[in-house]
Amino acid sequence: MKVGKHGIIIDFTEPVTNTRRNATYLPEVPAHEGWSKIEAIDSLVRKAGYNGEITESVRRRIHLTRYQSTLFSMHYSEYLSYVKATRGGVAPAINGTSKPSMALS
């Protein structure tokens, strides 16, 4: 795993309770925080909900998957143009709202 290049997913089983845990970070997160590999993994263990002491024994239980992603950004006006061109001008629905999608002008 290379900090800033790889995203990471961890899966592990807690040693005492046998509870399955998992968590993930996109590649940007550890780099932005300035974490080492171990700090990133330990932070994920906490993110997964584990509250016990993080020892080498706990770390050895972790199944780690690394992945790469692409960060893409655009201005909202560019996004609207994209939606109009690819979806016939219908705005995407927003989860949790009762308003239907409307046509973009």
N, CA, C and O atoms as a printed pandas DataFrame, in Angstrom:
     atom_number atom_name residue_name chain_id  residue_number  x_coord  y_coord  z_coord
0              1         N          MET        A               1    0.841   -1.174    0.000
1              2        CA          MET        A               1    0.000    0.000    0.000
2              3         C          MET        A               1    0.889    1.240    0.000
3              4         O          MET        A               1    1.829    1.340    0.789
4              5         N          LYS        A               2    0.588    2.174   -0.882
5              6        CA          LYS        A               2    1.322    3.424   -0.937
6              7         C          LYS        A               2    0.360    4.553   -0.559
7              8         O          LYS        A               2   -0.659    4.753   -1.219
8              9         N          VAL        A               3    0.691    5.287    0.503
9             10        CA          VAL        A               3   -0.146    6.380    0.982
10            11         C          VAL        A               3   -0.294    7.412   -0.132
11            12         O          VAL        A               3    0.693    7.835   -0.734
12            13         N          GLY        A               4   -1.532    7.812   -0.399
13            14        CA          GLY        A               4   -1.819    8.794   -1.435
14            15         C          GLY        A               4   -2.108    8.182   -2.790
15            16         O          GLY        A               4   -2.717    8.829   -3.643
16            17         N          LYS        A               5   -1.682    6.943   -3.003
17            18        CA          LYS        A               5   -1.914    6.262   -4.278
18            19         C          LYS        A               5   -3.031    5.228   -4.161
19            20         O          LYS        A               5   -3.866    5.096   -5.056
20            21         N          HIS        A               6   -3.036    4.504   -3.053
21            22        CA          HIS        A               6   -3.998    3.420   -2.897
22            23         C          HIS        A               6   -5.045    3.734   -1.835
23            24         O          HIS        A               6   -4.741    4.238   -0.754
24            25         N          GLY        A               7   -6.287    3.416   -2.186
25            26        CA          GLY        A               7   -7.333    3.369   -1.184
26            27         C          GLY        A               7   -7.220    2.029   -0.487
27            28         O          GLY        A               7   -6.636    1.093   -1.033
28            29         N          ILE        A               8   -7.769    1.926    0.705
29            30        CA          ILE        A               8   -7.665    0.655    1.427
30            31         C          ILE        A               8   -9.001    0.285    2.038
31            32         O          ILE        A               8   -9.746    1.131    2.534
32            33         N          ILE        A               9   -9.276   -1.004    1.985
33            34        CA          ILE        A               9  -10.432   -1.597    2.648
34            35         C          ILE        A               9   -9.875   -2.618    3.621
35            36         O          ILE        A               9   -9.021   -3.427    3.258
36            37         N          ILE        A              10  -10.352   -2.582    4.852
37            38        CA          ILE        A              10   -9.937   -3.617    5.800
38            39         C          ILE        A              10  -11.156   -4.417    6.242
39            40         O          ILE        A              10  -12.259   -3.886    6.371
40            41         N          ASP        A              11  -10.929   -5.697    6.467
41            42        CA          ASP        A              11  -11.910   -6.612    7.039
42            43         C          ASP        A              11  -11.187   -7.387    8.119
43            44         O          ASP        A              11  -10.069   -7.859    7.908
44            45         N          PHE        A              12  -11.817   -7.522    9.276
45            46        CA          PHE        A              12  -11.212   -8.325   10.334
46            47         C          PHE        A              12  -12.281   -8.762   11.320
47            48         O          PHE        A              12  -13.392   -8.231   11.336
48            49         N          THR        A              13  -11.929   -9.724   12.129
49            50        CA          THR        A              13  -12.803  -10.210   13.184
50            51         C          THR        A              13  -12.178   -9.843   14.516
51            52         O          THR        A              13  -11.003  -10.122   14.758
52            53         N          GLU        A              14  -12.965   -9.216   15.379
53            54        CA          GLU        A              14  -12.454   -8.843   16.707
54            55         C          GLU        A              14  -12.008  -10.094   17.453
55            56         O          GLU        A              14  -12.670  -11.129   17.376
56            57         N          PRO        A              15  -10.887  -10.010   18.179
57            58        CA          PRO        A              15  -10.349  -11.190   18.847
58            59         C          PRO        A              15  -11.225  -11.725   19.988
59            60         O          PRO        A              15  -11.277  -12.939   20.183
60            61         N          VAL        A              16  -11.900  -10.881   20.734
61            62        CA          VAL        A              16  -12.663  -11.338   21.904
62            63         C          VAL        A              16  -14.108  -11.671   21.554
63            64         O          VAL        A              16  -14.615  -12.723   21.944
64            65         N          THR        A              17  -14.778  -10.774   20.816
65            66        CA          THR        A              17  -16.208  -10.938   20.544
66            67         C          THR        A              17  -16.514  -11.656   19.239
67            68         O          THR        A              17  -17.663  -12.015   18.985
68            69         N          ASN        A              18  -15.504  -11.866   18.416
69            70        CA          ASN        A              18  -15.670  -12.453   17.081
70            71         C          ASN        A              18  -16.609  -11.640   16.194
71            72         O          ASN        A              18  -17.233  -12.189   15.285
72            73         N          THR        A              19  -16.713  -10.344   16.449
73            74        CA          THR        A              19  -17.523   -9.451   15.630
74            75         C          THR        A              19  -16.755   -9.099   14.363
75            76         O          THR        A              19  -15.587   -8.714   14.420
76            77         N          ARG        A              20  -17.432   -9.237   13.206
77            78        CA          ARG        A              20  -16.802   -8.860   11.932
78            79         C          ARG        A              20  -16.849   -7.354   11.785
79            80         O          ARG        A              20  -17.869   -6.723   12.062
80            81         N          ARG        A              21  -15.738   -6.779   11.347
81            82        CA          ARG        A              21  -15.620   -5.330   11.165
82            83         C          ARG        A              21  -15.018   -5.043    9.792
83            84         O          ARG        A              21  -14.249   -5.847    9.265
84            85         N          ASN        A              22  -15.374   -3.887    9.210
85            86        CA          ASN        A              22  -14.742   -3.443    7.970
86            87         C          ASN        A              22  -14.870   -1.938    7.853
87            88         O          ASN        A              22  -15.752   -1.327    8.456
88            89         N          ALA        A              23  -13.980   -1.348    7.070
89            90        CA          ALA        A              23  -13.981    0.092    6.825
90            91         C          ALA        A              23  -13.098    0.370    5.618
91            92         O          ALA        A              23  -12.300   -0.473    5.209
92            93         N          THR        A              24  -13.251    1.561    5.056
93            94        CA          THR        A              24  -12.447    1.935    3.892
94            95         C          THR        A              24  -12.074    3.412    3.939
95            96         O          THR        A              24  -12.775    4.231    4.533
96            97         N          TYR        A              25  -10.963    3.725    3.303
97            98        CA          TYR        A              25  -10.548    5.102    3.044
98            99         C          TYR        A              25  -10.207    5.219    1.568
99           100         O          TYR        A              25   -9.562    4.338    0.999
100          101         N          LEU        A              26  -10.641    6.309    0.953
101          102        CA          LEU        A              26  -10.185    6.645   -0.390
102          103         C          LEU        A              26   -8.700    7.004   -0.313
103          104         O          LEU        A              26   -8.208    7.335    0.766
104          105         N          PRO        A              27   -7.981    6.944   -1.431
105          106        CA          PRO        A              27   -6.538    7.221   -1.407
106          107         C          PRO        A              27   -6.183    8.588   -0.825
107          108         O          PRO        A              27   -5.130    8.738   -0.207
108          109         N          GLU        A              28   -7.037    9.574   -1.012
109          110        CA          GLU        A              28   -6.727   10.935   -0.582
110          111         C          GLU        A              28   -6.716   11.105    0.935
111          112         O          GLU        A              28   -6.025   11.987    1.445
112          113         N          VAL        A              29   -7.457   10.288    1.657
113          114        CA          VAL        A              29   -7.645   10.510    3.100
114          115         C          VAL        A              29   -6.342   10.378    3.890
115          116         O          VAL        A              29   -5.962   11.331    4.571
116          117         N          PRO        A              30   -5.637    9.240    3.831
117          118        CA          PRO        A              30   -4.388    9.148    4.602
118          119         C          PRO        A              30   -3.358   10.205    4.199
119          120         O          PRO        A              30   -2.645   10.736    5.050
120          121         N          ALA        A              31   -3.281   10.507    2.903
121          122        CA          ALA        A              31   -2.328   11.517    2.442
122          123         C          ALA        A              31   -2.686   12.890    3.006
123          124         O          ALA        A              31   -1.810   13.623    3.465
124          125         N          HIS        A              32   -3.966   13.234    2.970
125          126        CA          HIS        A              32   -4.422   14.530    3.484
126          127         C          HIS        A              32   -4.135   14.663    4.978
127          128         O          HIS        A              32   -3.774   15.738    5.456
128          129         N          GLU        A              33   -4.298   13.566    5.705
129          130        CA          GLU        A              33   -4.061   13.576    7.153
130          131         C          GLU        A              33   -2.585   13.467    7.514
131          132         O          GLU        A              33   -2.207   13.702    8.661
132          133         N          GLY        A              34   -1.746   13.108    6.535
133          134        CA          GLY        A              34   -0.318   12.966    6.797
134          135         C          GLY        A              34    0.027   11.691    7.548
135          136         O          GLY        A              34    1.028   11.642    8.263
136          137         N          TRP        A              35   -0.797   10.656    7.389
137          138        CA          TRP        A              35   -0.600    9.405    8.122
138          139         C          TRP        A              35    0.397    8.484    7.434
139          140         O          TRP        A              35    0.535    8.494    6.210
140          141         N          SER        A              36    1.083    7.694    8.239
141          142        CA          SER        A              36    1.887    6.582    7.735
142          143         C          SER        A              36    0.925    5.432    7.416
143          144         O          SER        A              36   -0.274    5.530    7.673
144          145         N          LYS        A              37    1.462    4.342    6.853
145          146        CA          LYS        A              37    0.632    3.166    6.572
146          147         C          LYS        A              37   -0.016    2.637    7.846
147          148         O          LYS        A              37   -1.217    2.367    7.869
148          149         N          ILE        A              38    0.775    2.490    8.901
149          150        CA          ILE        A              38    0.266    1.943   10.165
150          151         C          ILE        A              38   -0.788    2.868   10.768
151          152         O          ILE        A              38   -1.810    2.399   11.270
152          153         N          GLU        A              39   -0.548    4.179   10.721
153          154        CA          GLU        A              39   -1.530    5.129   11.258
154          155         C          GLU        A              39   -2.845    5.056   10.480
155          156         O          GLU        A              39   -3.922    5.139   11.070
156          157         N          ALA        A              40   -2.759    4.902    9.161
157          158        CA          ALA        A              40   -3.965    4.787    8.348
158          159         C          ALA        A              40   -4.734    3.518    8.699
159          160         O          ALA        A              40   -5.956    3.553    8.841
160          161         N          ILE        A              41   -4.034    2.408    8.837
161          162        CA          ILE        A              41   -4.686    1.141    9.182
162          163         C          ILE        A              41   -5.298    1.213   10.573
163          164         O          ILE        A              41   -6.434    0.784   10.771
164          165         N          ASP        A              42   -4.562    1.748   11.535
165          166        CA          ASP        A              42   -5.099    1.875   12.895
166          167         C          ASP        A              42   -6.326    2.781   12.924
167          168         O          ASP        A              42   -7.277    2.514   13.659
168          169         N          SER        A              43   -6.311    3.839   12.135
169          170        CA          SER        A              43   -7.463    4.722   12.055
170          171         C          SER        A              43   -8.663    3.988   11.458
171          172         O          SER        A              43   -9.794    4.183   11.904
172          173         N          LEU        A              44   -8.425    3.154   10.464
173          174        CA          LEU        A              44   -9.510    2.358    9.884
174          175         C          LEU        A              44  -10.078    1.356   10.880
175          176         O          LEU        A              44  -11.284    1.109   10.907
176          177         N          VAL        A              45   -9.205    0.783   11.694
177          178        CA          VAL        A              45   -9.673   -0.143   12.727
178          179         C          VAL        A              45  -10.660    0.581   13.650
179          180         O          VAL        A              45  -11.700    0.028   14.008
180          181         N          ARG        A              46  -10.333    1.807   14.027
181          182        CA          ARG        A              46  -11.241    2.615   14.859
182          183         C          ARG        A              46  -12.506    2.978   14.095
183          184         O          ARG        A              46  -13.609    2.914   14.639
184          185         N          LYS        A              47  -12.342    3.362   12.821
185          186        CA          LYS        A              47  -13.502    3.706   11.992
186          187         C          LYS        A              47  -14.459    2.522   11.881
187          188         O          LYS        A              47  -15.675    2.701   11.815
188          189         N          ALA        A              48  -13.908    1.327   11.862
189          190        CA          ALA        A              48  -14.725    0.109   11.778
190          191         C          ALA        A              48  -15.484   -0.175   13.075
191          192         O          ALA        A              48  -16.353   -1.047   13.110
192          193         N          GLY        A              49  -15.159    0.551   14.124
193          194        CA          GLY        A              49  -15.889    0.396   15.376
194          195         C          GLY        A              49  -15.190   -0.398   16.456
195          196         O          GLY        A              49  -15.783   -0.697   17.493
196          197         N          TYR        A              50  -13.934   -0.744   16.226
197          198        CA          TYR        A              50  -13.185   -1.500   17.234
198          199         C          TYR        A              50  -12.670   -0.544   18.301
199          200         O          TYR        A              50  -12.008    0.444   17.986
200          201         N          ASN        A              51  -12.977   -0.839   19.575
201          202        CA          ASN        A              51  -12.579    0.039   20.678
202          203         C          ASN        A              51  -11.489   -0.536   21.570
203          204         O          ASN        A              51  -11.048    0.123   22.512
204          205         N          GLY        A              52  -11.050   -1.762   21.283
205          206        CA          GLY        A              52  -10.018   -2.388   22.095
206          207         C          GLY        A              52   -8.636   -1.858   21.760
207          208         O          GLY        A              52   -8.473   -0.968   20.926
208          209         N          GLU        A              53   -7.651   -2.424   22.429
209          210        CA          GLU        A              53   -6.268   -2.039   22.160
210          211         C          GLU        A              53   -5.851   -2.579   20.790
211          212         O          GLU        A              53   -6.101   -3.742   20.472
212          213         N          ILE        A              54   -5.224   -1.741   19.999
213          214        CA          ILE        A              54   -4.750   -2.171   18.677
214          215         C          ILE        A              54   -3.324   -2.683   18.827
215          216         O          ILE        A              54   -2.377   -1.910   18.965
216          217         N          THR        A              55   -3.198   -3.991   18.798
217          218        CA          THR        A              55   -1.906   -4.653   18.960
218          219         C          THR        A              55   -1.497   -5.296   17.638
219          220         O          THR        A              55   -2.270   -5.311   16.680
220          221         N          GLU        A              56   -0.281   -5.825   17.597
221          222        CA          GLU        A              56    0.162   -6.548   16.400
222          223         C          GLU        A              56   -0.740   -7.747   16.141
223          224         O          GLU        A              56   -0.978   -8.105   14.988
224          225         N          SER        A              57   -1.237   -8.365   17.190
225          226        CA          SER        A              57   -2.144   -9.502   17.039
226          227         C          SER        A              57   -3.425   -9.082   16.322
227          228         O          SER        A              57   -3.921   -9.807   15.459
228          229         N          VAL        A              58   -3.952   -7.932   16.673
229          230        CA          VAL        A              58   -5.152   -7.407   15.997
230          231         C          VAL        A              58   -4.813   -7.094   14.544
231          232         O          VAL        A              58   -5.571   -7.445   13.640
232          233         N          ARG        A              59   -3.691   -6.445   14.318
233          234        CA          ARG        A              59   -3.295   -6.088   12.945
234          235         C          ARG        A              59   -3.109   -7.333   12.066
235          236         O          ARG        A              59   -3.406   -7.295   10.872
236          237         N          ARG        A              60   -2.622   -8.429   12.649
237          238        CA          ARG        A              60   -2.423   -9.661   11.867
238          239         C          ARG        A              60   -3.752  -10.276   11.437
239          240         O          ARG        A              60   -3.776  -11.070   10.497
240          241         N          ARG        A              61   -4.850   -9.934   12.093
241          242        CA          ARG        A              61   -6.170  -10.456   11.742
242          243         C          ARG        A              61   -6.779   -9.734   10.531
243          244         O          ARG        A              61   -7.771  -10.193    9.965
244          245         N          ILE        A              62   -6.185   -8.617   10.146
245          246        CA          ILE        A              62   -6.762   -7.767    9.108
246          247         C          ILE        A              62   -6.503   -8.335    7.717
247          248         O          ILE        A              62   -5.379   -8.702    7.372
248          249         N          HIS        A              63   -7.563   -8.395    6.936
249          250        CA          HIS        A              63   -7.438   -8.658    5.506
250          251         C          HIS        A              63   -7.535   -7.287    4.839
251          252         O          HIS        A              63   -8.564   -6.620    4.944
252          253         N          LEU        A              64   -6.474   -6.865    4.157
253          254        CA          LEU        A              64   -6.414   -5.545    3.555
254          255         C          LEU        A              64   -6.502   -5.663    2.033
255          256         O          LEU        A              64   -5.783   -6.446    1.413
256          257         N          THR        A              65   -7.383   -4.882    1.458
257          258        CA          THR        A              65   -7.504   -4.792    0.009
258          259         C          THR        A              65   -7.135   -3.371   -0.386
259          260         O          THR        A              65   -7.656   -2.412    0.183
260          261         N          ARG        A              66   -6.262   -3.234   -1.335
261          262        CA          ARG        A              66   -5.908   -1.897   -1.809
262          263         C          ARG        A              66   -6.532   -1.701   -3.191
263          264         O          ARG        A              66   -6.737   -2.654   -3.942
264          265         N          TYR        A              67   -6.823   -0.456   -3.498
265          266        CA          TYR        A              67   -7.401   -0.136   -4.795
266          267         C          TYR        A              67   -6.972    1.264   -5.204
267          268         O          TYR        A              67   -6.489    2.043   -4.382
268          269         N          GLN        A              68   -7.151    1.572   -6.461
269          270        CA          GLN        A              68   -6.877    2.915   -6.958
270          271         C          GLN        A              68   -8.180    3.513   -7.468
271          272         O          GLN        A              68   -9.062    2.803   -7.950
272          273         N          SER        A              69   -8.280    4.808   -7.356
273          274        CA          SER        A              69   -9.461    5.509   -7.846
274          275         C          SER        A              69   -9.011    6.754   -8.580
275          276         O          SER        A              69   -7.846    7.146   -8.518
276          277         N          THR        A              70   -9.941    7.362   -9.268
277          278        CA          THR        A              70   -9.658    8.596   -9.980
278          279         C          THR        A              70  -10.530    9.690   -9.404
279          280         O          THR        A              70  -11.746    9.532   -9.299
280          281         N          LEU        A              71   -9.925   10.779   -9.038
281          282        CA          LEU        A              71  -10.644   11.932   -8.526
282          283         C          LEU        A              71  -10.956   12.838   -9.698
283          284         O          LEU        A              71  -10.057   13.260  -10.426
284          285         N          PHE        A              72  -12.225   13.135   -9.877
285          286        CA          PHE        A              72  -12.651   13.962  -10.993
286          287         C          PHE        A              72  -13.519   15.080  -10.449
287          288         O          PHE        A              72  -14.386   14.840   -9.609
288          289         N          SER        A              73  -13.298   16.285  -10.912
289          290        CA          SER        A              73  -14.132   17.400  -10.465
290          291         C          SER        A              73  -14.530   18.249  -11.659
291          292         O          SER        A              73  -13.840   18.304  -12.676
292          293         N          MET        A              74  -15.671   18.911  -11.496
293          294        CA          MET        A              74  -16.154   19.825  -12.521
294          295         C          MET        A              74  -17.022   20.876  -11.848
295          296         O          MET        A              74  -17.550   20.660  -10.757
296          297         N          HIS        A              75  -17.162   22.008  -12.508
297          298        CA          HIS        A              75  -18.050   23.043  -12.000
298          299         C          HIS        A              75  -19.490   22.589  -12.186
299          300         O          HIS        A              75  -19.787   21.779  -13.065
300          301         N          TYR        A              76  -20.375   23.110  -11.360
301          302        CA          TYR        A              76  -21.781   22.708  -11.439
302          303         C          TYR        A              76  -22.352   22.995  -12.824
303          304         O          TYR        A              76  -23.139   22.197  -13.332
304          305         N          SER        A              77  -21.982   24.096  -13.442
305          306        CA          SER        A              77  -22.485   24.425  -14.782
306          307         C          SER        A              77  -22.056   23.359  -15.797
307          308         O          SER        A              77  -22.814   23.019  -16.706
308          309         N          GLU        A              78  -20.834   22.834  -15.637
309          310        CA          GLU        A              78  -20.377   21.751  -16.515
310          311         C          GLU        A              78  -21.201   20.488  -16.282
311          312         O          GLU        A              78  -21.542   19.772  -17.223
312          313         N          TYR        A              79  -21.515   20.229  -15.020
313          314        CA          TYR        A              79  -22.331   19.068  -14.676
314          315         C          TYR        A              79  -23.717   19.197  -15.306
315          316         O          TYR        A              79  -24.225   18.230  -15.873
316          317         N          LEU        A              80  -24.332   20.372  -15.216
317          318        CA          LEU        A              80  -25.646   20.579  -15.819
318          319         C          LEU        A              80  -25.602   20.365  -17.328
319          320         O          LEU        A              80  -26.512   19.762  -17.897
320          321         N          SER        A              81  -24.557   20.851  -17.971
321          322        CA          SER        A              81  -24.405   20.637  -19.415
322          323         C          SER        A              81  -24.278   19.151  -19.723
323          324         O          SER        A              81  -24.866   18.663  -20.688
324          325         N          TYR        A              82  -23.517   18.435  -18.911
325          326        CA          TYR        A              82  -23.355   16.990  -19.086
326          327         C          TYR        A              82  -24.697   16.287  -18.942
327          328         O          TYR        A              82  -25.040   15.434  -19.760
328          329         N          VAL        A              83  -25.461   16.636  -17.909
329          330        CA          VAL        A              83  -26.759   16.008  -17.679
330          331         C          VAL        A              83  -27.697   16.285  -18.851
331          332         O          VAL        A              83  -28.389   15.380  -19.319
332          333         N          LYS        A              84  -27.722   17.514  -19.320
333          334        CA          LYS        A              84  -28.590   17.860  -20.451
334          335         C          LYS        A              84  -28.223   17.042  -21.681
335          336         O          LYS        A              84  -29.105   16.575  -22.402
336          337         N          ALA        A              85  -26.934   16.867  -21.923
337          338        CA          ALA        A              85  -26.476   16.148  -23.115
338          339         C          ALA        A              85  -26.693   14.644  -23.019
339          340         O          ALA        A              85  -26.952   13.995  -24.032
340          341         N          THR        A              86  -26.591   14.083  -21.828
341          342        CA          THR        A              86  -26.631   12.622  -21.696
342          343         C          THR        A              86  -27.944   12.070  -21.157
343          344         O          THR        A              86  -28.228   10.882  -21.318
344          345         N          ARG        A              87  -28.743   12.912  -20.524
345          346        CA          ARG        A              87  -29.983   12.420  -19.906
346          347         C          ARG        A              87  -31.226   13.147  -20.409
347          348         O          ARG        A              87  -32.288   13.079  -19.789
348          349         N          GLY        A              88  -31.091   13.817  -21.495
349          350        CA          GLY        A              88  -32.243   14.480  -22.072
350          351         C          GLY        A              88  -32.738   15.671  -21.279
351          352         O          GLY        A              88  -33.903   16.051  -21.398
352          353         N          GLY        A              89  -31.876   16.266  -20.475
353          354        CA          GLY        A              89  -32.256   17.468  -19.746
354          355         C          GLY        A              89  -33.003   17.234  -18.460
355          356         O          GLY        A              89  -33.494   18.193  -17.865
356          357         N          VAL        A              90  -33.115   15.995  -17.999
357          358        CA          VAL        A              90  -33.815   15.706  -16.753
358          359         C          VAL        A              90  -32.805   15.674  -15.613
359          360         O          VAL        A              90  -31.825   14.930  -15.651
360          361         N          ALA        A              91  -33.065   16.494  -14.600
361          362        CA          ALA        A              91  -32.159   16.547  -13.453
362          363         C          ALA        A              91  -32.236   15.241  -12.673
363          364         O          ALA        A              91  -33.307   14.640  -12.588
364          365         N          PRO        A              92  -31.132   14.794  -12.108
365          366        CA          PRO        A              92  -31.162   13.571  -11.305
366          367         C          PRO        A              92  -31.983   13.783  -10.048
367          368         O          PRO        A              92  -32.045   14.890   -9.511
368          369         N          ALA        A              93  -32.618   12.706   -9.580
369          370        CA          ALA        A              93  -33.409   12.763   -8.351
370          371         C          ALA        A              93  -32.485   12.907   -7.157
371          372         O          ALA        A              93  -31.357   12.413   -7.167
372          373         N          ILE        A              94  -32.964   13.578   -6.143
373          374        CA          ILE        A              94  -32.214   13.729   -4.902
374          375         C          ILE        A              94  -32.885   12.844   -3.857
375          376         O          ILE        A              94  -34.059   13.033   -3.538
376          377         N          ASN        A              95  -32.142   11.883   -3.328
377          378        CA          ASN        A              95  -32.705   10.974   -2.328
378          379         C          ASN        A              95  -33.209   11.735   -1.118
379          380         O          ASN        A              95  -32.568   12.677   -0.653
380          381         N          GLY        A              96  -34.355   11.322   -0.615
381          382        CA          GLY        A              96  -34.896   11.917    0.599
382          383         C          GLY        A              96  -35.759   13.136    0.354
383          384         O          GLY        A              96  -36.217   13.761    1.311
384          385         N          THR        A              97  -35.995   13.494   -0.897
385          386        CA          THR        A              97  -36.871   14.623   -1.179
386          387         C          THR        A              97  -38.155   14.117   -1.812
387          388         O          THR        A              97  -38.179   13.055   -2.434
388          389         N          SER        A              98  -39.198   14.873   -1.652
389          390        CA          SER        A              98  -40.470   14.483   -2.246
390          391         C          SER        A              98  -40.693   15.158   -3.594
391          392         O          SER        A              98  -41.674   14.868   -4.278
392          393         N          LYS        A              99  -39.793   16.052   -3.978
393          394        CA          LYS        A              99  -39.943   16.757   -5.254
394          395         C          LYS        A              99  -39.485   15.865   -6.383
395          396         O          LYS        A              99  -38.425   15.245   -6.291
396          397         N          PRO        A             100  -40.278   15.787   -7.470
397          398        CA          PRO        A             100  -39.848   15.000   -8.626
398          399         C          PRO        A             100  -38.740   15.721   -9.373
399          400         O          PRO        A             100  -38.539   16.925   -9.214
400          401         N          SER        A             101  -38.027   14.958  -10.193
401          402        CA          SER        A             101  -36.989   15.569  -11.035
402          403         C          SER        A             101  -37.636   16.561  -11.976
403          404         O          SER        A             101  -38.772   16.364  -12.409
404          405         N          MET        A             102  -36.918   17.629  -12.296
405          406        CA          MET        A             102  -37.469   18.622  -13.207
406          407         C          MET        A             102  -36.558   18.758  -14.409
407          408         O          MET        A             102  -35.381   18.399  -14.369
408          409         N          ALA        A             103  -37.122   19.276  -15.462
409          410        CA          ALA        A             103  -36.321   19.498  -16.675
410          411         C          ALA        A             103  -35.361   20.662  -16.430
411          412         O          ALA        A             103  -35.698   21.647  -15.774
412          413         N          LEU        A             104  -34.166   20.516  -16.973
413          414        CA          LEU        A             104  -33.167   21.577  -16.843
414          415         C          LEU        A             104  -33.345   22.554  -17.992
415          416         O          LEU        A             104  -33.592   22.150  -19.129
416          417         N          SER        A             105  -33.220   23.821  -17.699
417          418        CA          SER        A             105  -33.354   24.808  -18.793
418          419         C          SER        A             105  -32.018   25.310  -19.238
419          420         O          SER        A             105  -31.940   26.140  -20.144
